[in-house]
Amino acid sequence: MHRHLVRVFLFVFAAIIVIPFLWMLLLSFKFQVEISQANTILPAVWTLRNYFRVFETVPIIRWFFNSVLVTGSATTIILFTSTIVGFIFAKYQFRFKNFVFLFILATMMVPPQTTMIPSFLLINRLGLYDKLPSLVIPGMVGGFGIFLCRQFIEDIPNSLCEAAIIDGAKDFYIYLRIIVPLIRPAIGALAIFTFLQFWNEYMLPLLYLNKIENMTMSLAISFFSTQRTTDIGAIMAAATLVMLPVTIVFLIFQKQFIKGIAITGLK
């Protein structure tokens, strides 16, 4: 009985989350007249006109390319820096190690709103204002990623690294051939978190970017919706295009993500 109640609760909870996204997808295939009438769930006549209108009226391909470039670059860099720094903190001993690690954790407690002005001044002084690298460079190292990778790497027996050293393996070889394959669940979870963070980032593009052609998808969808407030179908089509890459990334890494969350809970 208890198990059935849990299943019913999970089904209802999942439906509450999925229904808005499904409704958005269905609206993107409806004509504007049918959307205004709001008397049907499924489209009476399925159409791709809303998607064509999005591609014809705004440079959404350029926006999509900007988001892919920024998100892909940032995710790759953070995965590298988080795993290698986590490896250093987990398996090496050096002076002020605990102090430095606590300092990194303390950076996670600083609200991003408090650093907006100094970050903007720094980006402007470096000549990166209204350029896509301004969205990548400030976030190349993340405290959460370092903490997550360090916790996983600490559980790897030191004997594996010591055996590799006896066989003549260098530090980077140990990191690449031994550590990275053993923490794939953590890397998968971190990849999804990082991808979502940068793909959905709104504040930094709004602060650092000015030209329309340099916008990312999260900022562009806000710009598009304000320009076409009455064209609900086109807005829903644009929102669907924004969600598509996130869905694909989650489907690719879902096994590693679920395993990483499960292991983190056990820890």
N, C-alpha and C positions, 0 to 999 in steps of 0.2 A: 504493500500500500504506500509506504513512504517513498519507494522508488518511483512509483507512478506519479505521485504528486510532484516530485522533483522534475520528472520529464515534462509534465504539463506546464510547470512554472517556466522551465527553460524554453519550451515551445512558444509560450506567450511572450516571454521576454525577447526571443529572437524575432518574433513577428512584429513587435513594436519597433524594433530597430530596422528591419528589412522593409516594411510597408512604405515608409516615406521615400526610400530610394526607388522602390518599384513604381510608386506613383509618379515620381519625377521622370523615370524612363518612359512610362506610358504617355505622359503629357508631351514628351518630346516628339512623339509620332502622331500627334493629333493636329487637326487644323484649328486655327484660332477661333472659328465660330463654335466648334464643338467644345473647346475649352471654356468658352464663355457660358455656354448652356449648362455645363457641369451636370449632365444627366446620365452619363455613361462612365463605366470603368475602363473597359477596353475600347480602343479607337474603332469607330464605325468604319472608317477608311484609313488604313495605315499609309503614312506619307513620310518621305525624307526631306520635305521642303524646308522644314525648320533647320536641319543640318546644312542644307545647301545655302540657306540665308546666312547662317553664321560664317561659312567659308567665304561668302561673297562680300559681306559688309565689313569684316574686320580681319586683320592679319593673324588669324588664330594659329596658322601653321608656324609663323615666326614666334608667337608666344609659346606654343608647345615646344618648339626647339629650344627656346631660352630656358624653360622649366626643366627639360630633360638634361640640358647641359649643366645647369646649376645643381640640380638634385643629384645627377649621376656623379659629378665631380666631387661634391661635398660628401656624399655617402662613401665613395671609394677612399677619399682621404681620411675620413673619420674612422672607417674600419681599420685602415692601416695604423693610424696613430694610436687608436684605442687598444688594439691588440698588442702592438709592440711596447707601448708604455705600460700596459697591464702586465706584460711578460717581465719587464724590468722590475716593477714593484713586487711581483710575486716571487721571483726566483733569484733576485740579486740583493746583496746587502751593501748599503752605502750610507754615508753620514747624512743625518737629518732626513732619513727616508720617511719616517712616520709623520714628521712635521710637514714635509712637502705633500704627502698624500692627503693629509687633513686639510691642507690649504686648497688642494684641487677639489676636494669634496665641498669646501666652504663656498667655492665659486658657484655651486649649484643652488645655493640659498639666496643669491643676489637676484632680485627681480630685474628682468630685462629692461623695464621702463626706466630704472634709475641710471642705466648706462646709455640711453638713447643719444643724449646730447654729446657726451665725450666720444662715443663711437662715431657719430656723424662728423664731428670735427676732425677726428683721426682719419676717417675715410676721405674726407675732402682734402686734408693736408697731403695725403698720399697720392692724390690725383685719380682716385678710383670712383669719384662720384658719377652717377649715371652710367656705370659700367657693371657688367655681370660679375666680374671677380669680387666686387664689393659684397656680394651675397655669400661668397664661398670662404674668403680669407678669414673673416672674424670667427667662423665656426669650425676651423680645421681641427681643433682639439676640444673634446667634450669630456667633462667630468663624469657624466653618467656612463659613457662608453668605457672609460678607463676603469671605473669602479666595477662594472659588470664583468669585463674581461679579467680583471685581477682576481675576482672571487672564483671564477671558473678555473683559472690557471693555477691557483693555489692548491686545488684538489688534485692536480696532476703530480704523481710521485716524483720526487727529486732524483730517484734512481734512474729514470729514463734519461734525464738530461746528463747525469753523471756518466752513464754508459756511453752516450753519444760523444761526450768530451773525451773519454778514454779511447774511443775509436777515431779521434782526430777531427770531430765535427766542430766547426766554428759557431759562434753565437747566433749569427743570422741564419745559418743552416738549421740549427736546433729550433729556432723560432718558426721557420718556414715549413720544415718537414715533420716536426713533432708536435709543436704547440698548436699551430693553426688547424691541422686536421682534427685534433682532439677537442677543440672548442667550437666546432661548427654550429651546434645549437645556439650558443651565445652570439656568434656572428650573424646567424640568420635572424634572431630576434632583434639585434642591434641594427641590422640592415633595414628591417621594416620600420622600426621606430625612427631612424634617421631619415629614411625616404619620406615617410609621412610628415615629419617635421619640416623638411625643406620644401616639399611639394606644396604643403598647405600654408607655408609662411606668408604672412600678409604684412606684418609691421615693417620688416626690413626692406622689402621692395618698395613699400610706400615711402620709406624714409630716404632710401639711397637712389631710387630710379626716378627719372623725369620724363624721358621720351616714351611715346606710346609703343614704338617698335621694340623697346628694351624691356617691356613689361613681362612678368611671368604669369602663368595661368591664374594663380590665386588673386593677384591684383587685377588682371585683365577681366576676369569674370565680374568683379565689382564694377569696373569701368563700363563693361558691356551692358550690365543690368541697369545702370543708371541712364545710359543712352537710349535704351529700348524698354522702358518700364511697362509698356502695354503689350509687348510681344512676348507673352508667357512661353509659347512653344519654343521660340528661339533661345530664350534664357534657359529653359530646361535642357535643350539640346547642348548648349554650351557647358552647362553644369555636368551633364553626362560625360562629355569629352574630358572634363577635368578629372572625373572620378575613374575613368577607364584605366589609366596607367597604374593607379594605386591598387585597383582590384587585381590587375595582372601580377604586380609584384607580390601581393599577399598570396595569391594562388601558387606562385613559384616557391615561396619560402615558407608556406604554411606549416609543413612538417617540422622544419627546424624551429619555427617560431613557437609552435605548441610544445615541442620537446624542451626548448629553452625555458619557457614559462613554467613548465612542470618541474624541471630540475631546480629552477630558482625557488619555487615554492618549497620543495623538499629541503633546500639548503636553509 
